[in-house]
């Protein structure tokens, strides 16, 4: 995945970000997310602990969902408590299949969060 920085405002409750996961290289494939749980872990740049995390499945709708499991498409939704301070954050996406095996995306998502007026 090639990930451009995502711009947000503190306390916004409507933003969503959608990803299509893929594997690069020879014989690349799209991971099938059927029966998986996908996770987005976010922390402030330079921090060693996560600010928050979001987990989604094919059936979940509160914080997002896996919207097309066969094509590797998923969406994360941000509520007002997710980005409650300004700064630059990084996010890491992983997914765990029904057998308990986990794969982590190699690229991190940057989030630039600015203060409200």
Secondary structure, 3 states (H helix, E strand, C coil): CCCCCEEEECCCCCCEEEEECCCCCCCCCCCCCCCCEEEEEEEECCCCCCCEEEEECCCCCCCEEEEECCCCEEEEECCCCCCCCCEEEEEEEEEECCCCCEEECCCCEEEEEECCC
